[in-house]
Amino acid sequence: MGQAPTIHRLTLQEGLDLTELLMTMSWRATPVLLTLLAACEPPPVDDTLLSSNEAPARRPTDHRLWEPCGTSVRRLEDIHPGPQEAAIQERLHGDGLLFFTADDGQHGAELWTSSGTQGEGTRLLRDIAPGPEGSNPTDLTRVGDRLFFIADDGVNGRALWTSDGTSEGTSLVKRVLPIGTGLGEGQTLVAYRGRLYFSAAAPGGAHGNELWSSDGTDAGTHEVADLVPGEDSSFPRRFAVHDGSLYFVISVGEENWLVRSEGGAAFTPLLEVFEDTVIFRMKSAGGRLFFLVDPDEGEATLYVTDGTAEGTRRLRFFPGRYPHDLVAFQGRLYFSAGSDAPEGEELWVSDGTVSGTRRVKDIRPGAEGSAPAFLAVLGDHLYFAADDGRHGRELWVSDGTSKGTKLFADLVPGTEGASPTEVTAIQGWIFFGANTGHGVEPWVSNGTVSSTRKLDAGTARDPRAFIRSGWDVFFTAEDGASGRELYALPFRPASECHQTKP
């Protein structure tokens, strides 16, 4: 089935949540040379937009107005009794249910569901691999009303599974061997045009790891194409859906290619690089697809494509840690970058052109930089954590311009700061963690300073991974008695907090 790619582990940099496991082929002695752009003062960003910290953020027009039902947070279940952690991971929003993986200490890591503060509660969905080892479900992906994931039942190896949210409707799709998250940064399973696309190999097959698709049935799960004919594998990976097309990386001989596909056997090569060069962190913004390229140097260059080889070009090299927290905002890409630049790590923006890829504002002059992180878009504003050197690390807001980038709330006056984390936009609100002297606690805001308040989570601290599902906002937190467990805050359409979910 061809030689599997060598896994190069890139250094996990402070402020990032996930380990970068980037799949490339074996070492090549002559990497692509990416020219360092001159470290010159970037031109100013257009400052014509206005900013108002007290103007409530615009809610999505296709949704009702939602609001937190009070400030009291509830622990849903002591999944792993005692001080041990339940190892909650892989959270995914379903229809009225939160899907996640957890280990209760008896069944190993398995698939769980929670209806939050109401309904059937929090329960093990199915014990796929009986015993303490568990099936270790990963890559939870929703396609329509079905959940797909990769799990090992102890008989078929790591194979493709599906669920409709019931124990009876959770079953093996087909005994194929998909690439798991351990072999690639980015999506391994992806929803595209009502089907699931992924990379897999049939046991005993002659084509190696190639592009597959599934509708959730055995008969409807098949290889789409042998992208690299023969026993050699193309190892499709790092899928991204952009502007109606499917983008992913494949291995072809001694090269890695970024390609565009419409879901069939044909594909369009957009960028071809040496096998030790990684293409990763794709983000759609303003009708363009941005991505990073690292020629096995531990530093990356920002690229952009319009879906054609001619329209695929490099924008700027960023020394130091990878550009991170890439978000689409007002038709442009915003991100944090430049840790080894003379100006330090700051907030950047790109409109897809070289001249339009520039620093938004030098929040903290000097080489240390303000190190923006946890970028989240709420209506007409971008929120993030940063340290200007005077207020400590606090919550900042930007309308996308230098003038409109300012301190949002000084939760801890002085140079210490509240060190906001996990800033997440949900239905017209932002949820985040902050330390105002009692450990990191959950907070919420609708985008105004006056609405910004702390939630009551009891002794639970260090909230992580805020996500809405059904009529609740879920997150994990930990205390000394129960370890890290699942918590929820009732969060419903406005004026319905007193009602029971239908």
Residue pairs with C-beta under 8 A, 6 or more apart in sequence:
1 201
1 205
1 207
1 208
1 209
1 231
1 233
2 208
2 209
2 228
2 231
2 232
2 233
3 25
3 26
3 232
4 233
4 235
5 23
5 24
5 25
5 26
5 183
5 235
5 251
5 275
6 24
6 25
6 26
6 27
7 21
7 22
7 23
7 24
7 182
7 183
8 22
8 24
8 276
8 278
8 296
9 19
9 20
9 21
9 22
10 20
10 22
10 278
10 294
10 298
10 322
11 20
11 298
12 18
12 19
12 20
13 321
13 322
13 324
13 339
15 324
15 336
15 371
15 373
16 324
18 185
20 185
20 280
20 322
21 181
21 182
21 183
21 184
21 185
22 184
22 185
22 278
22 280
22 294
23 179
23 183
23 184
23 185
23 235
23 237
23 278
24 256
24 275
24 276
24 277
24 278
24 296
25 251
25 254
25 256
25 275
25 276
26 275
26 276
27 276
27 296
28 254
28 274
28 275
28 276
30 274
31 274
31 276
31 277
31 295
31 296
31 297
32 273
32 274
32 277
32 293
32 295
33 295
34 293
34 295
34 297
34 301
34 314
34 317
35 317
36 317
36 319
37 316
37 317
39 341
39 342
39 343
42 358
42 359
43 355
43 358
44 358
44 402
45 349
45 358
45 360
45 361
45 400
45 401
45 402
46 401
47 401
47 402
47 403
47 404
48 401
49 399
49 400
49 401
49 404
50 399
50 404
51 381
51 397
51 398
51 399
51 401
51 403
51 404
51 405
51 406
53 397
53 406
53 408
53 448
53 449
54 448
54 449
54 450
55 447
55 448
56 446
56 447
56 448
56 451
57 378
57 379
57 380
57 381
57 428
57 446
57 447
58 379
58 380
58 428
59 65
59 66
59 379
59 427
59 428
60 427
60 428
63 427
63 428
64 493
64 494
65 428
65 493
65 494
66 426
66 427
66 428
66 429
66 491
66 492
66 493
66 494
67 429
67 446
67 491
67 492
67 493
67 494
67 497
68 429
68 444
68 455
68 473
68 489
68 490
68 491
69 489
69 490
69 491
69 492
69 497
70 489
70 490
70 497
71 444
71 453
71 454
71 455
71 456
71 489
72 455
72 456
72 489
73 442
73 455
73 456
73 457
73 458
73 460
73 477
73 487
73 488
73 489
74 117
74 487
74 488
74 489
75 458
75 460
75 482
75 485
75 486
75 487
76 114
76 116
76 117
76 121
76 122
76 485
76 486
76 487
76 488
77 114
77 121
77 122
77 485
77 486
78 482
78 485
79 86
79 88
79 102
79 103
79 104
79 112
79 122
79 485
79 486
80 86
80 87
80 102
80 103
80 104
80 105
80 483
80 485
81 104
81 105
81 482
82 105
82 482
82 483
83 480
83 481
83 482
83 483
84 105
84 483
85 478
85 483
85 484
85 485
86 102
86 103
86 104
86 483
86 484
86 485
86 486
87 101
87 102
87 103
87 109
88 100
88 101
88 102
88 476
88 484
88 485
88 486
89 100
89 101
89 102
89 109
90 99
90 100
90 101
90 137
90 138
90 139
90 140
90 149
91 98
91 99
91 100
91 140
91 465
91 467
91 474
92 98
92 99
92 100
92 140
92 141
92 142
92 147
93 99
93 142
93 467
93 468
93 469
94 113
94 142
94 147
94 165
94 469
95 145
95 165
96 115
96 119
96 469
96 470
96 501
97 113
97 114
97 115
97 165
97 469
97 470
98 113
98 114
98 115
98 116
98 467
98 469
98 470
98 472
98 474
99 111
99 112
99 113
99 125
99 140
99 147
99 163
99 165
100 111
100 112
100 113
100 114
100 140
100 486
101 109
101 110
101 111
101 112
101 136
101 137
101 138
101 140
102 109
102 110
102 112
102 486
103 109
103 110
103 134
104 110
104 124
106 132
107 124
107 127
107 130
107 131
107 132
107 134
108 129
108 131
108 132
108 133
108 134
108 135
108 136
109 134
109 135
109 136
109 137
110 124
110 125
110 126
110 127
110 128
110 129
110 134
110 135
110 137
111 124
111 125
111 126
111 128
111 135
111 137
111 149
111 151
111 163
111 170
112 122
112 123
112 124
112 125
113 122
113 123
113 125
113 165
114 121
114 122
114 123
114 469
114 474
114 486
114 488
115 121
115 122
115 470
116 469
116 470
116 471
116 472
116 474
116 488
116 490
117 471
117 472
117 488
117 490
118 470
118 471
118 500
118 501
119 470
119 501
122 486
125 163
125 165
125 166
125 167
125 170
126 163
126 167
126 170
128 134
128 135
128 137
128 151
128 153
128 161
128 170
129 135
129 151
129 152
129 153
129 154
130 154
131 154
133 154
135 151
135 152
135 153
135 154
136 151
136 152
137 149
137 150
137 151
137 161
138 149
138 150
138 151
138 180
138 181
138 188
139 148
139 149
139 150
139 178
139 180
139 181
139 187
139 188
139 189
140 147
140 148
140 149
141 147
141 148
141 149
141 187
141 189
141 190
141 191
141 196
142 148
142 191
143 191
143 194
143 195
143 196
143 216
144 191
144 194
145 164
146 162
146 163
146 164
146 216
147 162
147 163
147 164
147 165
148 160
148 161
148 162
148 173
148 189
148 196
148 214
148 216
149 160
149 161
149 162
149 163
149 189
150 158
150 159
150 160
150 161
150 178
150 180
150 188
150 189
151 158
151 159
151 161
152 158
152 159
153 159
153 172
156 172
156 175
157 175
157 177
157 203
158 177
158 178
158 180
159 172
159 173
159 174
159 175
159 176
159 177
159 178
160 172
160 173
160 174
160 176
160 178
160 196
160 198
160 200
160 214
160 221
161 170
161 171
161 172
161 173
162 170
162 171
162 173
162 216
163 169
163 170
163 171
164 170
173 214
173 216
173 217
173 218
173 221
174 214
174 218
174 221
175 203
176 200
176 201
176 202
176 203
176 212
176 221
177 200
177 201
177 202
177 203
177 209
178 188
178 189
178 198
178 199
178 200
178 212
179 188
179 198
179 199
179 200
179 209
179 235
179 237
180 188
181 188
183 235
183 237
184 237
184 238
185 238
185 280
185 281
186 237
186 238
186 239
186 240
186 280
186 281
186 282
187 238
187 239
187 240
188 198
188 199
188 237
188 239
189 196
189 197
189 198
189 239
190 196
190 197
190 198
190 239
190 240
190 241
190 246
191 197
191 241
192 239
192 241
192 246
192 263
193 263
194 215
195 213
195 214
195 215
195 263
196 213
196 214
196 215
196 216
197 211
197 212
197 213
197 224
197 239
197 246
197 263
198 211
198 212
198 213
198 214
198 236
198 239
199 209
199 210
199 211
199 212
199 235
199 236
199 237
200 209
200 210
200 212
200 223
201 207
201 208
201 209
201 210
201 233
202 223
206 230
206 231
207 223
207 226
207 229
207 230
207 231
207 233
208 228
208 230
208 231
208 232
208 233
208 234
208 235
209 233
209 234
209 235
209 236
210 223
210 224
210 225
210 226
210 227
210 228
210 233
210 234
210 236
211 223
211 224
211 225
211 227
211 234
211 236
211 248
211 261
212 221
212 222
212 223
212 224
213 221
213 222
213 224
213 263
214 220
214 221
214 222
215 221
224 263
224 264
224 265
225 264
225 265
226 234
227 234
227 236
227 250
227 252
227 265
227 267
228 234
228 250
228 251
228 252
232 253
233 251
234 250
234 251
234 252
235 250
235 251
236 248
236 249
236 250
237 248
237 249
237 250
238 248
238 249
238 279
238 280
238 282
239 246
239 247
239 248
240 246
240 247
240 248
240 282
240 283
240 284
240 289
241 247
241 284
242 282
242 284
242 289
242 307
243 284
243 287
243 289
243 307
245 260
245 261
245 262
245 307
246 260
246 261
246 262
246 263
247 258
247 259
247 260
247 261
247 270
247 282
247 289
248 258
248 259
248 261
249 256
249 257
249 258
249 259
249 279
249 280
250 256
250 257
250 259
251 257
251 275
252 272
253 275
254 274
254 275
255 272
255 273
255 274
255 275
256 272
256 273
256 274
256 275
256 277
256 278
256 279
257 269
257 270
257 271
257 272
257 273
258 269
258 270
258 271
258 279
258 291
258 305
258 312
259 267
259 268
259 269
259 270
260 267
260 268
260 270
260 307
261 267
261 268
268 307
268 308
268 309
269 309
270 305
270 307
270 308
270 309
270 312
271 279
271 293
271 303
271 305
271 309
271 312
273 279
273 293
273 295
274 295
276 295
276 296
277 293
277 294
277 295
277 296
278 293
278 294
278 296
279 291
279 292
279 293
280 291
280 292
280 294
281 291
281 292
281 300
281 322
281 323
281 326
282 289
282 290
282 291
283 289
283 290
283 291
283 326
283 327
283 328
283 333
284 290
284 328
285 327
285 328
285 329
285 331
285 332
285 333
286 328
286 331
286 332
286 333
286 351
286 352
287 306
287 331
288 304
288 305
288 306
288 333
288 352
289 304
289 305
289 306
289 307
290 302
290 303
290 304
290 326
290 333
290 350
290 352
291 302
291 303
291 304
291 305
292 300
292 301
292 302
292 303
292 322
292 323
293 300
293 301
293 303
293 314
294 300
294 301
294 322
299 317
299 318
299 319
299 320
299 322
299 340
300 317
300 318
300 322
300 323
301 314
301 315
301 316
301 317
301 318
302 314
302 315
302 316
302 317
302 318
302 323
302 337
302 350
302 357
303 312
303 313
303 314
303 315
304 312
304 313
304 315
304 350
304 352
305 311
305 312
305 313
306 312
306 352
315 350
315 352
315 353
315 354
315 357
316 350
316 354
316 357
318 337
318 338
318 341
319 338
319 339
319 340
319 341
320 338
320 339
320 340
320 341
320 345
321 339
321 340
321 345
322 337
323 335
323 336
323 337
323 348
324 335
324 336
324 337
324 373
325 335
325 336
325 372
325 373
325 374
325 375
325 384
326 333
326 334
326 335
326 375
327 333
327 334
327 335
327 375
327 376
327 377
327 382
328 334
328 377
329 377
329 382
329 400
330 380
330 400
331 351
332 349
332 350
332 351
332 356
332 400
333 349
333 350
333 351
333 352
334 347
334 348
334 349
334 360
334 375
334 382
334 398
334 400
335 347
335 348
335 349
335 350
335 375
336 345
336 346
336 347
336 348
336 371
336 372
336 373
336 375
336 384
337 345
337 346
337 348
338 344
338 345
338 346
338 348
338 359
338 369
339 345
339 369
339 371
341 367
342 367
343 359
343 362
343 365
343 366
343 367
343 369
344 364
344 366
344 367
344 368
344 369
344 370
344 371
345 369
345 370
345 371
345 372
346 359
346 360
346 361
346 362
346 363
346 364
346 369
346 370
346 372
347 359
347 360
347 361
347 363
347 370
347 372
347 384
347 386
347 398
347 405
348 357
348 358
348 359
348 360
349 356
349 357
349 358
349 359
349 360
349 400
350 356
350 357
350 358
351 357
360 398
360 400
360 401
360 402
360 405
361 398
361 402
361 405
363 369
363 370
363 372
363 386
363 388
363 396
363 405
364 370
364 386
364 387
364 388
364 389
366 389
368 389
370 386
370 387
370 388
370 389
371 386
371 387
372 384
372 385
372 386
372 396
373 384
373 385
373 386
374 384
374 385
374 420
374 421
374 422
374 423
374 424
374 432
375 382
375 383
375 384
375 423
376 382
376 383
376 384
376 423
376 424
376 425
376 430
377 383
377 425
378 425
378 428
378 429
378 430
378 447
379 428
379 447
380 399
381 397
381 398
381 399
381 447
382 397
382 398
382 399
382 400
383 395
383 396
383 397
383 398
383 408
383 423
383 425
383 430
383 447
384 395
384 396
384 398
384 423
385 393
385 394
385 395
385 396
385 419
385 420
385 421
385 423
385 432
386 393
386 394
386 396
387 393
387 394
387 417
388 407
389 415
390 415
391 407
391 410
391 413
391 414
391 415
391 417
392 412
392 414
392 415
392 416
392 417
392 418
392 419
393 417
393 418
393 419
393 420
394 407
394 408
394 409
394 410
394 411
394 412
394 417
394 418
394 420
395 407
395 408
395 409
395 411
395 418
395 420
395 423
395 432
395 434
396 405
396 406
396 407
396 408
397 405
397 406
397 407
397 408
397 447
398 404
398 405
398 406
399 405
408 449
409 445
409 449
409 452
411 417
411 418
411 420
411 434
411 436
411 443
411 452
412 418
412 435
412 436
412 437
418 434
418 435
418 436
419 434
419 435
419 440
420 432
420 433
420 434
420 443
421 432
421 433
421 434
421 440
421 463
421 464
422 431
422 432
422 433
422 463
422 464
422 465
422 466
422 475
423 430
423 431
423 432
424 430
424 431
424 432
424 466
424 467
426 466
426 467
426 468
426 473
426 491
427 468
427 491
428 446
428 447
429 444
429 445
429 446
429 447
429 491
430 444
430 445
430 446
430 447
431 442
431 443
431 444
431 463
431 466
431 473
431 475
432 442
432 443
432 444
432 445
432 466
433 440
433 441
433 442
433 443
433 462
433 463
433 464
434 440
434 441
434 443
434 454
435 441
436 454
439 461
439 462
440 461
440 462
440 463
441 454
441 455
441 457
441 461
441 463
442 454
442 455
442 457
442 463
442 466
442 475
442 477
442 489
443 452
443 453
443 454
443 455
444 451
444 452
444 453
444 455
444 489
445 451
445 452
445 453
455 489
457 463
457 477
457 487
458 479
459 479
459 480
459 481
460 477
460 478
460 479
460 487
461 477
461 478
461 479
462 477
462 478
462 484
463 475
463 476
463 477
463 487
464 475
464 476
464 477
465 474
465 475
465 476
466 473
466 474
466 475
467 473
467 474
467 475
468 474
468 491
470 501
471 490
471 491
471 492
471 501
472 488
472 489
472 490
472 491
473 488
473 489
473 491
474 486
474 487
474 488
475 486
475 487
475 488
476 484
476 485
476 486
476 487
477 484
477 485
477 487
478 484
478 485
490 497
492 499
492 501
